[in-house]
Amino acid sequence: MNKRIVLMGVAAALTATALIGGSLAYFQADGGDVQQQMSTRTLGISLKEAGSGTLPAETVLLDGAMPGEELKMEHELVVENTGDTPLYTRVTVTKTWGDYADQSFTKEFDKDSSMITLETDDNWYIMENTDGNDENLYLYYKAPLSEDATTTPILERLKIAESLTNEYADKGIQLDVEVDAVQASESESARQDAILTEWGVWPEFDGAGNIVSIEE
């Protein structure tokens, strides 16, 4: 049951909400490296590979995965704050089974994405199935990301369920990664309101501004 696991369709999106002059300002941008000027502050975010500092359009990450096997990711993706304003970062990873042949991937949405488990380190707060979709995994970086700082690797390991059947023989796995962020305001209430507005979840913070819990 040979598995080829690929990273495709990677995108970075900056969705920032900030209180400026008492009013709520909002923007959204898409692209590999995006930024927006708000007042005198610049918000920017970039998704890249830790080793090379670049982001390949398509990378084969793992090969030969068997049922029950846990595999370490070969490429370490991180998020970098390229602006001058602290940000809270969310990563959405979409897991999809399908056929990968001739450098082309065809998704099969009838396959069970819960058979794919993705793991990261303790610097990320993980939420699954917030929209009832087993394909989506949401990772929130707990600490506010300061200027020029990068996160720890988004993904560390991938595990295939032991109960995988021959129905999945020779199937591939595609991981779509999307990154977005909101501005880390000094006010806790402003941070909570911004995250609730943009991500639809309610965070709780410790005294240093780190996310300690998230509720829908």
Disulfide bonds with the S-S distance in Angstrom:
none
